[in-house]
Amino acid sequence: MKKPSNFITKNKRAFIISLVYVGFGTISICSISGSDLFYGDWAMYGVLITFPVTIISFGYRFAETNYLIPVIIIQFIMFILTFIFLSLIIKENKNNLSH
């Protein structure tokens, strides 16, 4: 069985892209409410840019503005899914280029 750290090392580009994209979305979601620490107009633009990975968190945050732990958990799951998806796409592109 492959170690997770080996998988991350082989797919470093996908890991970094996923981390930045989902991380920016997470900070945007955690800054969308008026009582949040980093609240500003930029948060809505951040949510729109990262919409595919923030839609579920946005729905939760719209319903319940006080608790951020579920948002962090949802975004962590989205990070894992985005990382796996990007790893597969980058691997396919490498295979297509080598033929």
Secondary structure as UniProt FT lines:
FT   HELIX           4..10
FT   HELIX           12..29
FT   TURN            30..31
FT   TURN            34..35
FT   TURN            37..38
FT   HELIX           42..49
FT   HELIX           51..63
FT   HELIX           69..98
//
